[in-house]
Amino acid sequence: MSSSSAALKFRVAICGAGIGGLVLAIAIEKFAQRNVQIDVYESRDAITTAGAGISIALRATEIMRELGMYEEIFGVSTKPPSSGLGPLFRKSDIPEGGFKWFQRIIRQQGLSMTRQDLVDILKQHLPASCTVHFNKRLTTYNKQPAGSIALHFTDDSVATTDVLIGADGIRSSVRKTLFETMDRGLINSSKIAHYADAYWTGALIYRAMFLVEKLLKMDPNNVASKGSVFFCGKGKHIVSYLVSQGTLIGVVAYVADKQKAGTPFEGRWVSVIARGAVCALRVLVKRKSSETRAFVARACAFAVLFARRISSKT
Ligand SMILES: Cc1cc2nc3c(=O)[nH]c(=O)nc-3n(C[C@H](O)[C@H](O)[C@H](O)COP(=O)(O)OP(=O)(O)OC[C@H]3O[C@@H](n4cnc5c(N)ncnc54)[C@H](O)[C@@H]3O)c2cc1C
């Protein structure tokens, strides 16, 4: 291809190489009716992922099929139970004898896997027409008189594109610039900060993963080893789900403080913690049922090795 025809390609810039940005790059290449040059700008120095496991709901699995990735994703997923039984909801904030109060029936279930497995598959499917530029943190963008868009990065570099799509997560610079530069006739000025910035819901979420066999050694019949469980409590609850063909359990522990909703969050939004996770899980388990205690005791042991505190934002 000559350099002049390459220059005439329609340029799409995607800000952020998270799951959203990667899927978008693959979809554009597959369905675009013309030659498109895709540039992904990622603030980090590599494509990485935070968190533990992820579930892909039925509708999203259909998209994965359309994109030609279903078989690979199915291969790394925990198979859904053929019974059609979905997550089990248990009352678990009583000292003894937690009990089941609800179980969802799901006719066709989605798939669960580790986020790393999913991201690895997405990376392999990135099209040749896509270039990922690392260490490029977008600060702002502005429209050029000729119709193109200038992208400004923290390293003072500038790139141009025909279309910019924000996939830069919850604290998106693209969204912030969009609302802050929007024609004041189109938006109520007092609402701009509300749309542009993320707010804290007052919830903290602790994540960890551990081997199912370790839990079974402590408690051979633990309910969490059989499928997804919501251990429910007032203001605090724990979700468990199986990933990696049922060999690993993902743990999500929520601690919510309604009084703090809408207040600024002090400290890092996402951090790897060691003893803090153990303390949090112990607090969660204090008044919970015996089955939850066994489950959390196992989670605590592994949280030391791998746990993240996430400030949940709206
Ligand atoms: C620690 C953590 C764990 C999580 N675990 C789970 C889980 O297990 N399961 C689940 O379903 N959901 C989980 N979530 C929710 C998660 O945010 C979404 O599932 C999913 O990652 C959203 O994808 P995304 O591509 O929209 O955004 P993100 O994954 O946030 O990706 C945004 C990307 O944009 C980049 N970026 C940000 N700002 C800029 C900028 N200005 N310029 C250039 N690049 C930029 C970031 O580095 C990142 O790579 C977790 C979130 C966090 C923070």
The ligand as an ORCA input file, in Angstrom:
! r2SCAN-3c Opt
* xyz 0 1
  C      -9.850     -3.467     40.782
  C     -11.100     -3.714     39.965
  C     -11.582     -4.988     39.869
  C     -12.706     -5.245     39.124
  N     -13.108     -6.521     39.030
  C     -14.172     -6.828     38.276
  C     -14.549     -8.200     38.093
  O     -13.910     -9.094     38.617
  N     -15.621     -8.477     37.320
  C     -16.316     -7.490     36.693
  O     -17.243     -7.803     35.977
  N     -15.983     -6.185     36.845
  C     -14.949     -5.835     37.614
  N     -14.576     -4.538     37.775
  C     -15.352     -3.509     37.082
  C     -14.599     -3.113     35.813
  O     -14.369     -1.746     35.894
  C     -15.317     -3.455     34.529
  O     -15.707     -4.805     34.534
  C     -14.467     -3.299     33.253
  O     -13.097     -3.341     33.554
  C     -14.782     -2.021     32.566
  O     -14.082     -2.052     31.328
  P     -13.681     -0.757     30.569
  O     -12.863     -1.188     29.398
  O     -14.900      0.053     30.306
  O     -12.824      0.113     31.582
  P     -11.458     -0.205     32.305
  O     -11.271     -1.652     32.538
  O     -11.397      0.721     33.465
  O     -10.354      0.228     31.233
  C     -10.037      1.571     30.980
  C      -8.663      1.611     30.346
  O      -8.393      2.950     29.983
  C      -7.121      3.331     30.463
  N      -7.198      4.771     30.709
  C      -7.840      5.411     31.710
  N      -7.733      6.743     31.575
  C      -7.014      6.946     30.448
  C      -6.580      8.121     29.765
  N      -6.870      9.344     30.218
  N      -5.852      7.979     28.632
  C      -5.549      6.736     28.144
  N      -5.936      5.591     28.754
  C      -6.666      5.701     29.885
  C      -6.898      2.496     31.708
  O      -5.520      2.354     31.996
  C      -7.553      1.181     31.298
  O      -6.666      0.324     30.631
  C     -13.428     -4.220     38.492
  C     -12.950     -2.923     38.611
  C     -11.799     -2.676     39.330
  C     -11.309     -1.270     39.457
*
